[in-house]
Amino acid sequence: YNVGLEEACSVAGISAIDYSEWKENAPQMTFQEQEIDEHELEMKEKIMEKIVMHKIPDLLKLGITLENACEFAKISVEEYEEYKNKHVNEE
């Protein structure tokens, strides 16, 4: 927002000194916490991928071409075909 530290702290209802003390004393993420965050991010990405991949057949039913549906989903046709083949084999 391009505001100074004092102004940002004022909006947050704290002093710049409070912020500085918090920043100095804030616990650093442990390696294990970082690993969990990475795992959570990976899981969220997989969930989002499934949501996107499941929407493509709906778009195709509406008469949208596979290429346009994939472009809309920001994936390649090859990525969709690969996902589709993998998903069909899992069922």
N, C-alpha and C positions, 0 to 999 in steps of 0.2 A: 504494500500500500504506500510505500515510499514515505513513511513518517519516521520521526526520530524515536529513539528508545524511550525517552521521557513521555512523549505523547502516547505511544503504544501502551506503556505501563499505566498511564493516567486513565486511558479508556478501559483497561483491564481492572482498574481499581487497586493497583499496587504501586509501590514506589520502585524507581530504578534500582535502588539499593536492595529491596526485597528480591527483585529479579536476579540481580548479580549474585546474591547469596544463594538463591535457589540453584542457579546455574552451576556454581562452584560445588555445591553439596549434592546435586542430583546424582543418583547412582548411574553409573555407566551400564549399558546393556552387557550382560555376560554373553559369552559365545553361545551358550545354550539358548538364551532368549533370542539371539539373532537367528539361530538355526530354526527355532519355532516360528519366528516371523516369516522366514523364507519358505518354510513348509506351508504355513497358512496362505501365503501369497500364491504358491504353486497350486494349492487346492482351489482357491478362488478362481484362478485362471482356468483350471480344468472345468469347473462348474460353468463359468461364462462360455467356454468353448462349447460345452454340451448344449447350452441354451441357444447359442448362435447356430450350431449345426442342426438342431431340431427345428429351427425356423425356416431353413432353406426349403424343405419339402412343402411347407405352407406357401412360400413364395412361388414355387414351381406350379402349385395347384391354381394359383391366381393367373397363370399364364406368363409369368416373368421367366426369362431365359436363365439357364443355370449360370451363364457368365455374368449376367446382371445381378443375380441373387448373390453370387460369390463376391462380386465387386461391392455390393451393398454391405455384406458382412465383413468386408476387408480381409478376405482370404482368397487363395487361389482355387481354381477348379480342381487342381491336383490335390490340394489339402483336403477339400471336401470329399473327393472320391476316395482318398486314402482313409479318412475318418469313416465314411459310409461303409467301405469294405471291412474295416476293422470291427465296426459296430455290428454289422450283419453276422460276422463270424463269431462274435461273443454270444449271440442269442441262441 
